[in-house]
């Protein structure tokens, strides 16, 4: 799940960071959000996607993706219905994956800063 979400977010973020940023900033402003939030959106998608693939700060960036997808559903996709063109189903699936990663973390192969992988926690005694 972590690799799929990270790869999708890197691809979407690269479009914004790699050349279409001014268009993205105008789009964010057109949605009624402050234009500076385009920096948060593009950075979260691109750099957060890289971090998710590497298993770094998985819960933090997954929560950021979840918030971003909820805003995307609310501001862009909701009016298109569930399965229509530009509908809710794809961002809802991404939000569901992000929620699962927030709840369950990145798995045993995620890099953590505790000196051990997240899958090597000891069971409580007793």
Secondary structure, 3 states (H helix, E strand, C coil): CHHHHHHHHHHHHHHHHCCCHHHHHHHHHHCCCCCCHHHHHHHHHHHHHHHHHHCCCHHHHHHHHHHHHHHHHHHHHHHHCCCCCCCCHHHHHHHHHHHHHHHHCCCCCCCCCCCCCHHHCCCCCC
